[in-house]
């Protein structure tokens, strides 16, 4: 079905080429049935339509670059067959070779638009403040030292420093940090990041090509240069195949004096099954992967994945859900338990625009509506609910209102901060009431996925822009082999290049724009297609369309199974060729019979490759829906909750 679907898509995209193949197939069928309208062999049409391009490309390669490829041998066989009048044999060989080339083309990704998408993220305008006058100007007119204003929801246009105002900045684009970062006067902000709420003024520092976003664009443009490419098997061995064919044909002609045997050797030596061995298996494996929610965007991605011995995960949105959730509640007042404290905090935060406040409100959807609500940018919120005066925010807010944190509670908070958790402190009626700790939630299937990849023999590493404490908490929970925290895009890229020099073949799995350079540079890469950014998907070789990371072990094992099928196909096609050569030398095979033997070998190779369409690892779920059902059954769906 995958091959038929690919053929249908190919027909819709390139009807001219499809019509050429259709006409050639019909002509060969008529020739095989000895139907010759007007006395002309219809196989001539296949020779002209399919064979002429092969001969032309082989001649150009030899003349301009002295490039000996499999097409050279095919051209010799075609010309020799035509010279001795074996037109059907020439047409059949040409058709099979062009069919193999077409299948390879269908598995190679088209030109991608990732760079253009990334460039479109660059803000086109900025708000420049001149003598208390605010004007919207093109971003390219901004120079270092300009005073700019950024409103809530807007993207920071250039790199700079805040001079007035407080806000929270979503830096996931650049660093992958799961939680927004509070910013105030003196703090640095980067182009491409998003202002969550609260207007602020900033002084431009790095503009144009020097900005962080433009540096990332250059990284993505250059990162692909060192990626390995799989060379077509028949072309890799082309020199030896051509030399062996010519020597065998010449030797047979000299010994027997029969040109027909020599031409038959050239025909049977043509690597038809060899050409089909790889692309048919790749296409079948791609069909299997697609059925399991993995979109393969690069033709040789599965070949590279089979060789990967290390998996490097981004954290936010990949191993975690990419959003904060309540991890634990610490109550400090004897008359207020954790449930009551969460209810009051959720009431106070129910109108908050801060992501941490939204997470608290979402954790207790039945909380009462607040009274006298006030948003305090950069500090927290103040509200009244159920007869209590509530403060929810950071330690600066509590200090401002004269609320002191008892030493025991401060020690408890320090332990949670050391674990990488974000804290929202609470005060009720002027007394310290405790804190709520929030963390990026682990995916419920993360531990199982990591364990399965490690069982398959690959090491697993974590590369994240998040803080050391948050990264270590995830690494310890999942028992990862390696971990790097506070990584900028260039740091992830450098880490992969270092592993490459060590001989490691890294599979990078990520979801954010900040992962794009690493996804591009990795030996093979997988993006989260559902929640992942368009840039990450465009930069990666594969994408998880349902964001089901439990498909990763399946596609890894599928790629290795595919390589075993390819090796079998290659061995079978070579043995078939050698057997046919021996028969041709003894005169037991004619050129037409030799072409038919090749045709039968090609069909068997395709049939064997098609078995990959339904291949499934033993004891594995049959589809992603079953996976998701089993993953959510009988367990806590939020494994980051500690109490």
Secondary structure as the mmCIF struct_conf table of DSSP 4:
data_model
#
loop_
_struct_conf.conf_type_id
_struct_conf.id
_struct_conf.beg_label_comp_id
_struct_conf.beg_label_asym_id
_struct_conf.beg_label_seq_id
_struct_conf.end_label_comp_id
_struct_conf.end_label_asym_id
_struct_conf.end_label_seq_id
HELX_RH_AL_P HELX_RH_AL_P1 UNK A 2 UNK A 13
HELX_RH_AL_P HELX_RH_AL_P2 UNK A 15 UNK A 32
TURN_TY1_P TURN_TY1_P1 UNK A 33 UNK A 34
HELX_RH_3T_P HELX_RH_3T_P1 UNK A 37 UNK A 39
TURN_TY1_P TURN_TY1_P2 UNK A 42 UNK A 42
HELX_RH_AL_P HELX_RH_AL_P3 UNK A 43 UNK A 46
HELX_RH_PI_P HELX_RH_PI_P1 UNK A 47 UNK A 51
HELX_RH_AL_P HELX_RH_AL_P4 UNK A 52 UNK A 60
HELX_RH_PI_P HELX_RH_PI_P2 UNK A 61 UNK A 65
HELX_RH_AL_P HELX_RH_AL_P5 UNK A 70 UNK A 83
TURN_TY1_P TURN_TY1_P3 UNK A 84 UNK A 85
HELX_RH_AL_P HELX_RH_AL_P6 UNK A 87 UNK A 107
BEND BEND1 UNK A 108 UNK A 108
HELX_LH_PP_P HELX_LH_PP_P1 UNK A 109 UNK A 112
HELX_RH_AL_P HELX_RH_AL_P7 UNK A 114 UNK A 120
TURN_TY1_P TURN_TY1_P4 UNK A 121 UNK A 121
BEND BEND2 UNK A 122 UNK A 122
BEND BEND3 UNK A 124 UNK A 124
STRN STRN1 UNK A 125 UNK A 130
TURN_TY1_P TURN_TY1_P5 UNK A 131 UNK A 132
STRN STRN2 UNK A 133 UNK A 138
HELX_RH_3T_P HELX_RH_3T_P2 UNK A 139 UNK A 141
TURN_TY1_P TURN_TY1_P6 UNK A 144 UNK A 145
STRN STRN3 UNK A 147 UNK A 150
TURN_TY1_P TURN_TY1_P7 UNK A 152 UNK A 153
HELX_LH_PP_P HELX_LH_PP_P2 UNK A 154 UNK A 154
STRN STRN4 UNK A 155 UNK A 155
HELX_LH_PP_P HELX_LH_PP_P3 UNK A 156 UNK A 156
BEND BEND4 UNK A 158 UNK A 158
STRN STRN5 UNK A 159 UNK A 164
STRN STRN6 UNK A 167 UNK A 170
TURN_TY1_P TURN_TY1_P8 UNK A 172 UNK A 175
BEND BEND5 UNK A 178 UNK A 179
STRN STRN7 UNK A 181 UNK A 183
TURN_TY1_P TURN_TY1_P9 UNK A 185 UNK A 186
STRN STRN8 UNK A 188 UNK A 189
TURN_TY1_P TURN_TY1_P10 UNK A 191 UNK A 192
STRN STRN9 UNK A 194 UNK A 197
BEND BEND6 UNK A 198 UNK A 198
STRN STRN10 UNK A 200 UNK A 206
HELX_RH_3T_P HELX_RH_3T_P3 UNK A 208 UNK A 210
BEND BEND7 UNK A 211 UNK A 211
HELX_RH_AL_P HELX_RH_AL_P8 UNK A 212 UNK A 223
HELX_RH_3T_P HELX_RH_3T_P4 UNK A 224 UNK A 226
HELX_LH_PP_P HELX_LH_PP_P4 UNK A 230 UNK A 232
HELX_RH_AL_P HELX_RH_AL_P9 UNK A 233 UNK A 236
TURN_TY1_P TURN_TY1_P11 UNK A 237 UNK A 237
HELX_RH_AL_P HELX_RH_AL_P10 UNK A 238 UNK A 256
HELX_RH_AL_P HELX_RH_AL_P11 UNK A 259 UNK A 269
BEND BEND8 UNK A 270 UNK A 270
HELX_RH_AL_P HELX_RH_AL_P12 UNK A 272 UNK A 291
TURN_TY1_P TURN_TY1_P12 UNK A 292 UNK A 293
STRN STRN11 UNK A 294 UNK A 296
BEND BEND9 UNK A 298 UNK A 298
TURN_TY1_P TURN_TY1_P13 UNK A 299 UNK A 300
HELX_RH_AL_P HELX_RH_AL_P13 UNK A 301 UNK A 305
TURN_TY1_P TURN_TY1_P14 UNK A 306 UNK A 307
STRN STRN12 UNK A 310 UNK A 313
HELX_RH_PI_P HELX_RH_PI_P3 UNK A 315 UNK A 319
STRN STRN13 UNK A 320 UNK A 331
BEND BEND10 UNK A 333 UNK A 333
TURN_TY1_P TURN_TY1_P15 UNK A 334 UNK A 335
HELX_RH_AL_P HELX_RH_AL_P14 UNK A 338 UNK A 349
TURN_TY1_P TURN_TY1_P16 UNK A 350 UNK A 351
BEND BEND11 UNK A 354 UNK A 354
HELX_RH_AL_P HELX_RH_AL_P15 UNK A 355 UNK A 363
TURN_TY1_P TURN_TY1_P17 UNK A 364 UNK A 366
HELX_LH_PP_P HELX_LH_PP_P5 UNK A 367 UNK A 370
STRN STRN14 UNK A 371 UNK A 376
TURN_TY1_P TURN_TY1_P18 UNK A 377 UNK A 379
STRN STRN15 UNK A 380 UNK A 385
TURN_TY1_P TURN_TY1_P19 UNK A 386 UNK A 387
STRN STRN16 UNK A 388 UNK A 393
HELX_RH_AL_P HELX_RH_AL_P16 UNK A 395 UNK A 400
TURN_TY1_P TURN_TY1_P20 UNK A 401 UNK A 402
HELX_LH_PP_P HELX_LH_PP_P6 UNK A 403 UNK A 406
HELX_RH_AL_P HELX_RH_AL_P17 UNK A 407 UNK A 418
TURN_TY1_P TURN_TY1_P21 UNK A 419 UNK A 420
STRN STRN17 UNK A 422 UNK A 428
TURN_TY1_P TURN_TY1_P22 UNK A 429 UNK A 430
STRN STRN18 UNK A 431 UNK A 442
HELX_LH_PP_P HELX_LH_PP_P7 UNK A 443 UNK A 443
TURN_TY1_P TURN_TY1_P23 UNK A 444 UNK A 445
HELX_RH_AL_P HELX_RH_AL_P18 UNK A 446 UNK A 455
TURN_TY1_P TURN_TY1_P24 UNK A 456 UNK A 457
STRN STRN19 UNK A 459 UNK A 463
BEND BEND12 UNK A 465 UNK A 466
HELX_RH_AL_P HELX_RH_AL_P19 UNK A 468 UNK A 478
TURN_TY1_P TURN_TY1_P25 UNK A 479 UNK A 479
BEND BEND13 UNK A 481 UNK A 481
STRN STRN20 UNK A 482 UNK A 484
BEND BEND14 UNK A 486 UNK A 486
HELX_RH_AL_P HELX_RH_AL_P20 UNK A 489 UNK A 501
TURN_TY1_P TURN_TY1_P26 UNK A 502 UNK A 503
STRN STRN21 UNK A 506 UNK A 510
BEND BEND15 UNK A 512 UNK A 512
HELX_RH_3T_P HELX_RH_3T_P5 UNK A 513 UNK A 515
HELX_RH_AL_P HELX_RH_AL_P21 UNK A 516 UNK A 521
BEND BEND16 UNK A 522 UNK A 523
STRN STRN22 UNK A 524 UNK A 528
TURN_TY1_P TURN_TY1_P27 UNK A 529 UNK A 531
BEND BEND17 UNK A 532 UNK A 532
HELX_RH_AL_P HELX_RH_AL_P22 UNK A 534 UNK A 539
BEND BEND18 UNK A 540 UNK A 541
STRN STRN23 UNK A 542 UNK A 544
TURN_TY1_P TURN_TY1_P28 UNK A 545 UNK A 546
TURN_TY1_P TURN_TY1_P29 UNK A 549 UNK A 550
HELX_RH_AL_P HELX_RH_AL_P23 UNK A 551 UNK A 585
TURN_TY1_P TURN_TY1_P30 UNK A 586 UNK A 587
HELX_RH_AL_P HELX_RH_AL_P24 UNK A 591 UNK A 610
HELX_RH_3T_P HELX_RH_3T_P6 UNK A 611 UNK A 614
TURN_TY1_P TURN_TY1_P31 UNK A 618 UNK A 619
BEND BEND19 UNK A 622 UNK A 623
HELX_RH_AL_P HELX_RH_AL_P25 UNK A 624 UNK A 632
TURN_TY1_P TURN_TY1_P32 UNK A 633 UNK A 634
BEND BEND20 UNK A 635 UNK A 635
BEND BEND21 UNK A 637 UNK A 637
TURN_TY1_P TURN_TY1_P33 UNK A 639 UNK A 640
#
